[in-house]
Amino acid sequence: MTAAAADIRPKISLSDYAKLDEKQVGHLRHFHNLVSQPDGNWRYMEHEDGHEEFDDAKRYQLALMAYAAGVAHFHRLPALRGAFRNLMRKIIHKMLRREVWSYWYSASHSGKVFDPDLTELRKPWADPVRKENIMYSGHLLLMTSLYAMLFDDDEFEREGSIVFRWDPVFWGLGPETYVYDNRSLAKVILSQMEENEWVGVCCEPNAVFVVCNQFPLIAMRLNDSRDGTDHVERQILPKYKAALSAKGMLGRSDGLYASYFAVKQKCAMPAKQGAHTAWANAFMNTWNADYVQASYEAQTLGFLTHFDGNTRIQPTCVAKAFRTLVHERGYDPDDQATLHAAREIAQDYQPKIPFETLNWLGYTMMLSELGKEKELRSLLESADTHLEPTWVDGGFFYPRNSQLMDENWNYTHVEPHSGNSGIGYARLNVVDGQKKIWEKPWTKDLLSSRPYIDGDGFEDDLDFTRAICDVERAAVILTARRWRGHPRESTFYVNNLAPGRWALFVNGRLAKSELLNSKGQMQIVVTVSMDETDIIVEQIEPQEARS
């Protein structure tokens, strides 16, 4: 390389491109750490219930890791295809593990909690997606649809690609195998929506929840985009909206969505908490944004309080007392005395651990999606103050804590769903993050034309703070570092580069240039340490200029 060539600098400025902050990077590393454990190991993911029945079960943690990785890739690190594809594949692999879905054999018997008229148990079945159980099947559908959309990869769309093996050692007449793929799973779910008059598919037997039915809707919308169809917008959503209204699931007097719709009894049961409404809103904003935004104040009253410039989550026992004081006794919701009075009412409450409401994930996710940035920032500051934020092996999370609140009424209860993935999702999401994916999902044509980065990834001890393709300026930007260890070589491939001459800059200095006569690839071999390495691949002469 000549001295003149060595003095060439990139035309773009790295300061024009946002970076992930330390905690965002740490959340992604934590996701990788969790799903890279040997099969059967679930460190930090175990919950106090232990039976995979409640809202902090492994299926929810894994699904939300996939959605968090999805919004991080789509909105923040869109050029980093290879690393995210590998991460998502690992998450889906864990989702298919028998210990994640085997709870369904017991749950399929049904029970009086959601079917009070039940007089005898049903005959059970082990297939976790055959009927009901949208709290698993809906998430699995979205995880695999998201994978296909983000990477234009049909791995889970191919026939027989989703396999459940029911093979307990000391039970049964031998192993059973249930085989699906993304589209056959979608058909099973859609047929049940129709069977239930479009109000949704049951989570537990006899109980249809609003929140769990948002995920298959989004999945089917992504499938429409890939298939060139429009079933969701033209056929499914009109029926679903009408059913929610007709069956009293939305627009109740307290603003909250119904707890669930009891299919046999044909009635909507009143909400007992607000967290499910908030969790639903974080994803319902995709197709029902006007309603979600308009309902925000009524729905969050008491559950979120705003005093002295701080937004705080209140335990459900306090929030319910607060709402009663405001709605029934005329207390002022903007007077801190109302909060003190609500705490007096709730002071003798005994939390029902492990079945206490999961508030952190629902409210932080909703705030991130709805663009309530001040409120979200305040809640995240509260989490960092009161939830014992922890770093392990480069990953950032909030460990499980069964204490409902401290002596100053700060909400301290956190379970592994919020601590491992829920709050991380809120940090990695952007305003209208799910809505933007719904409206403009990546298409096959877009992904086949846009440059992307493959090669070494999270499993190579690498963290990434930038990975952006600037099509207008014909540049690809990658900022990487190791989270541990000595400097060593990493290999990356920048694919789909247009014909012309491309230059590689490492930490601002020209490393090499290559002429591509057709759409092609540039290999990058670079030493990466625990300090950030900035890589820019920039077109310095398009093919047209040479012809």
N, C-alpha and C positions, 0 to 999 in steps of 0.2 A: 504494500500500500504506500503511495507517495505521501510526502508531507502535506501536499495540498489537499489530497483526499482525506487525510486524517483530521484536517481542520473543518471539514464539512459538518454542519450541525443540523438537527432536524428543524423543519419549518414550523412544526406545531409546538405548543407549550404545554407541558404536563399540568400546569396549574389550571388549565381549562377543563380538566377532567376530574370529577369527584373521586375520592377514595373511600373505601370502607374504614370505619374507625376501629379501634382495638377491640371493643366489645362485639361489634358485628363480625369481625374476623374470628373472635373467640367462639361465638355461637356456631359458626359453620364448622370450626375444628371440633367442637363438642359433638355435633351431629355425626361427624366422621368417626370420632372415637367410639361413640355408642354402637354404631352399626358395624364397626370393624372388629368388635369382640368376637371370640369364637362362638359358633352357634351353641345356644344353651346358656350363655353368659349374658346377664342383664344388669350388670353393675350400674347403679344410679337410676335404673328404670323400675325397680321394684316398688310396689305401692302397698299401703297398709291393708287394703281389702284382700289382696292375694288371690282372688277368684276371677279376676278380669271382668268384673261386672260393672264397675262404676266408671265415672268420666275421666279417671286418670289411668285407665288400663293401657297396656302397651300399644294396642291398635291406634289409640288416639295420639299417643306420643309420636309414633312412627308416621302417621298420616300428616301430622302438623310439621314434622321435620321435612317431609317431602314438599309440603306447600311453602314452607319457609325457604328451602333451597330453591324452589321454583321461582318465587318472587325475587330472590337475590340474583338468580341467573337472568331472569327476564328483564329486570329493571336496573340492576346495578353492575353485573359482570356478564353482559350478554355475549361476549366473545369467547368465554371460557367453556366451550362445549364439552370437551373431553372429561375434565375433572368433575363437572356436575353430572354428566351422564353416568360416570362410575359411581358417584355418591348416590344418585337416585336408584340405580340398579341394586345397590346394597340395601337401601331402605326397603325396597319392594321385596327383596329376598327375605328380609326379616319379617315382613308383614305376612308372608306365606308360611312361616314356621307354625307347626301344629300348636305349640304352647300359646300362640297369640290368638288363635280362633277356636281352640277346643272347648272353651267355656260354653260354646253354643249347644253342645249336646245336652247339658243340664238345663240351659235356658229354654231350649225348645219344648220342654215339658210344660211350660207356662206356669203361672202362679197367681195368687190372689192380689199381689201388689198392684198389678195393672189389669187384672181381670177378676174383680171381686165376686162375680157370679159363678166362678169356676167351682165345680164340684168334684172333678177328678182330673188327674194329670193327663196330658196328651201323650201319645206315643212319640218318643223322641227321634231325632235324626241328627247325624253328625255333619253332613254337608253344610258348610257355613253360609252359603250364598243361595241355596235352592229356594228358600222362602223366608220372608221377614229378614231380621238381622241387617237392616240397612246401615246400622251403626258400624258394621264391618264392610259389607259389600259395597256401600256407597263410597266409602273412603278408598277401597281398593280400586274401584272403577276410576275415580278421579286421579289417583296416583298413576295408574297405567295410561290414562288418557293424557295426562300432563306430560308424562315421559315421551309419548309419541309426538305430541305437539312441539315440545321444546327441542327435540333432537332429530325429528323426522325419522324415527326409528320404529319399525313395526314389530319389534320383538314380542310385545304382549298383545298384538293384534292377530298374530298368526294362530291358526287352529291348534288347540291343545297346549297353548303357551302358559296357561294358568292352571296349576295342578295342586290339589289338596290331597294329602295322603293321611288317612285316618288309620293308624296302626298301633294302638295301645298294646303293650306287651302281654298283659294278663287279662284282656277283655276282648270279647267278640269271637266271630267265627273265622277270622282272618283279616288281613289288610283290605281296606276299601280305598278306591281312588276316584276323585271327582274332578272332571276335566272341563275347563272353560277357556275362553279367550275374552279379550276386552269387549268385543261386539256381542258375543253370546251372553255375557254377563249383563250387558246393557239391556238386552231383550228380556231377560228374566226380571230385571228391576222394573222395566217399563210395563210389563204385563201385570205386575202387582199394583203399580200405580192405578192402572185402569180398573183392576179388580176392586180397589178401595175407593172408587169413584173420584180418583185423581187427587185426593187429599195427601197422598204420600204412601210410603212403604213403612211397615212397622219396624221399630227397633227391637224392643222386646215384644213378645206375643201380645196382640191386642192394643198396642200403644204406638201411635204415629207421632213423632216429634218433628217440629218445624226445622230445627237446626240440622238434624242428620240428613234431611232430604235436600239440603242445598248442594251438597257435594256431587251427587249423581246428576243433578241438573247442569252444573258447570261442566261435568265430564261429557255429557251428551252434547253440549254446545261446542266443546272442543272437537268432538267426533264429527259434528256437522261440518266444521271448518275443514277437516281433513277429507271428508267424503264428498264435499260439494253439495251438501243438502241443507235444509233449513227446518228440520223437524221441531226443534225446541222452540224457536221464536214463533213459528206459524201454528203449531199444533199442540205442543205439550204445555207451554207456559199459559196460554189462555185458559185451558182447562184447570191447570193447577191454581192459578190466581182465583178463578171462580170458586173452586172447592174450598180454598182457605177462607174466603169470605163467607160462603154459605154455611160452613161448619163451625164458624166462630173462632177460628184460630188466630186471626189478626184483629186489630182495632177494638180490643176489649176496653172496658171503662178505665182500667188501671194502666192502659198503654202497653202492657206486656203481652207477649204471645202466650197462647195457652200452654199449659204444661205438656199436655199431649191430647190426642184425639183417641177416645176409646172406641174401637171399631164395632164391637158387639153392642155396646150400650148406645152407640151413635151420639156421643156427646163430647164436647171439649171440656177438659178439666182445667180449673183455674191455675194460674201460675203460682208457684210457691217461692220463687226467687227470680232475680233478673239476669243471672249470668247466662242462661241459655238464650235469652233474647239478644244479649250483647254478642254472644258467640255466633248466633244466626246472622246478625246484622253484618258482621265482618265479611260474610260471603253472600248474603242476600243483596248487598249493595251492587252486585253485578247486574241484576235485572230489575231491581225495585228501588233504585237509589232515591227517588223523590220521596217515597213513603218512609224509607229508613231515615233519611235526613230530617224529615218533618216530625218524626216520632221521637227523636233523640232526647229532647228535654224531659218529656213525660216518662220515658222509659228509664232514664238514668236517675231520676229524682230519688234522693236518699242513698242510692247505691254508690253514686259519686257525689261528693260534697266539695264545695269550692269556697274556702275561707282563708283569709290572710294571704291571698295570692297562690294558695296551694290546692291542687286537686288531690283528693284522697279516696281510696276505696274504703267503704264501710262494711264491716261484717254484715251478713244478711239479717241477723237478728236486730242489729241497729237500724239498718236500712228499712226494714219492714215497720219498725216502730216510728221512724222518721216519716214515712209515707202516711201512716195512720194519723199522726199528729197533724200533718198538713191537710190531708184530704177530708178527715172527719172532724177535726177539732179546730181548724182554721189557723194553725200555727204558720208563721212566716218561714218559708224555705230558705230565705236569705239571711235569717237571724241565727247566729251561732248558738243562741239559747235553745233553739229547736233541737240541735244536735245533742246538747247536754241533756235535754229532757229525754231524748230517745235512748241515750246511753243509760240513764237511770232505769228506764223500763227494761232494758236488755241485760242489766248487770248480773242477773242470776242465771243467764242462759248457759246451758251445758252443751258444748259442741258435740255433734254426732260424728266424730272421727271414726272411721275413715270416710263417712258419707257426708262430710261438710261441703257446702257449695264451693265450686272452683271459680273464684272471682277473678284472679289475676289475669288469666289468659283471655277470658271473654272480653273484659273491658279494655285491656291494652291492645288487643287485636282490632277491636271495633274502632278505637280512637285512631289507630294508625290508618285504617282504611278510610275513615270519614274525614281525615285531614284535621282532626282536633290536636294540632301539634303542641300547643301550650299545655293542654291537659295531659297529653301523653308524656311529654317531657317531665312534667311534675310527678306522674306516677312512676316513671322509670327512676327518677331520683329517689323516690320513696322506697322502691324495691332495692336500690343499691345501698340504702341506709339501713333497712330493717330486715332484709331477707338473706343476709350473710352471703353475698356474692362470692363465688369460689372459682378458682382456676386450677384445673388438673390437666396435665399433659397438653398444655396449650389451649384447652377448651374452657369456655366460660359458661357457667350455669348457676342456678339457685338451688341449693340442696333442700330436701324434704324437711318440713318443720310442721309438727302437729299442733303447736301452740296457736290458738286462734288469734290472740292479740296480746300485746305487752301491757305493762301497767299504765301506759299513757294512751291506751286504746288504738295504738297503731296496728293495722292489720298485718299479722305476721304469718298466717297460715299459708303454706305453699306445698303443693304436691308435685310429683314428677312431671305431670303433664304441663303445668305452668313453668316449672323450674327448668325442665330440659328443652322444651320446644316452644311453648306458648309465648313467653316474654321475648324469646329470641325471634320468633316470627314478627312480633310487633316492631322490633328494632330493624329488621331487615326489609320490611314492607315499605311501600311508598303510598302517598295519598292516592286513593282509587286504584290501588295496585291490582286487586282482583277484577275490578270493573274494566280496567284497561286491557287485561288479558282476555276477558270476555268479549270486548268489543273488537279488538284487533289481535287475535292470536297469531302466532308465527305460522306462516304457510310453507309448504314444500318449496314453492318458487323462491320465497324470500331466503330460506335457509340454504338453498342450492346456489344462490348468487352472492351471498354475503360472506366475507372472510371470517374464519373462526380458528380457535387455538385448540390443538390437541397435544398429547404428550404427557409429561409428568404431571401428577396431580396431588391431591390431599394425602394419598397413601405414601407419597415420597417425602413426607415431612415438610411440604410446601404450603404456605398460606398465600392468599392473593388479595390485594387491595384494589387493583384496577385490572380490568380486562374488557376493553372497549374497542369496537370497530367504528371508526368515523368514516362512513362511506363518502361523504361530501369532500373530505380532505384526504381521501385515499390513504388512511393510516390505521394501523392496529396498535393498540397500546396495552402493555402487560406490565404490572408491577407485582413482583413476587419476592418472598423471603422464606427462610427456614425458621421454624419455630424453635428448633433446638439443633445442637450439634455443630460440627465444623463446616466450613465452606466446602461444597463439592459440586460437581457438574450436574446440570439438569438439561434435559432435551425437550424442546417444544417444536411443534410444527404449526406453521401458519398456512392454512389451506384456503382455497378458492381465491387466490390472488389473481387479479386481472393481468392480461398481457402487458408487458412493459418492464422498465427497470425499477427494482425495488432496493431500498437501502435498509440495512439493519443498524440501529443505534443502541448501544448498551451504556446506560448511565451517561447519556448525552454525547458519546463519542461513536464515530462510525466504525463498525466492526467488519462489515462487508457489504457488497452490493451484488445483485444477481439480475440477469436478464431473463425474463420469462416470455417465450414466444407464444404461449397459449396459457389458458387459465391453469395455475399450478400452485406449488407448495414451496415454502422456504423452511429449511431446517435451521433450528437455532440451538447451539450447544453453548451453554454459558455457565459460569461458576456463580452459584447463589449462596449467600451467607445469611446470617440472622439480620443483617442490614438489608434494607430494600434494594432490589435490583430493578431498574427501570429499563424496559425494552420497548423500542418503537420500531415498527416496520412500516416504512413510508415509501409510497411510489414517487420516484424523483423524475421519471420520464415515462409517460404513457406510450402505448404502442402507436397511437395515431401520430405522435410527434416524430417517430422514427420512420414512418412510411412516407 
